[in-house]
Amino acid sequence: MSRDETHGEFAWLQGGPHLEVGFLTELKTSHEEFLSELLDMVSRTTPKADIVSTVSELAEAKKDFLTGYPWDDNDKNSFIIHDWDALARFQFKEERESLIKVYQISDVLIHVNFRFWGDVDDGWGHAGLKNEDLPDFVMF
């Protein structure tokens, strides 16, 4: 969101087929514990959420997340990148699918992002987001 200086209110940024809701968090545990806690948090959210990714997809993504990959393949001391994706379904006024993207951006910071499909023209048949839908996402 950005501040609308003329009205003193927040205005939603426009563009793209997704509405992104994200946050930064400090990594205080192991990567495995963090992922477990995140999945637990998602299962307890309001609105209700279900992980759509299959058990085998989650297991493969978890393995890749725990292992990570070097930022620079040519540098043996390169920072190791840890990222993870899963698909979830949330029950707002309408059911909404979201890609959950977890990306470690430093030794201690992780960015968690929920990408909700919301463009009626996205080619996947999702219902478009309307202005009256946005407060639900703010509360989320």
Secondary structure, 3 states (H helix, E strand, C coil): CEEECCCCEEECCCCCCEEEEEEEEECCCCHHHHHHHHHHHHHCCCCCEEECCCHHHHHHHHHHHHHCEECCCCCCCCCEECEEEEEEEEECCCEEEEEEEEEECCCCEEEEEEEEECCCCCCCCCCCCCHHHHHHHHHC
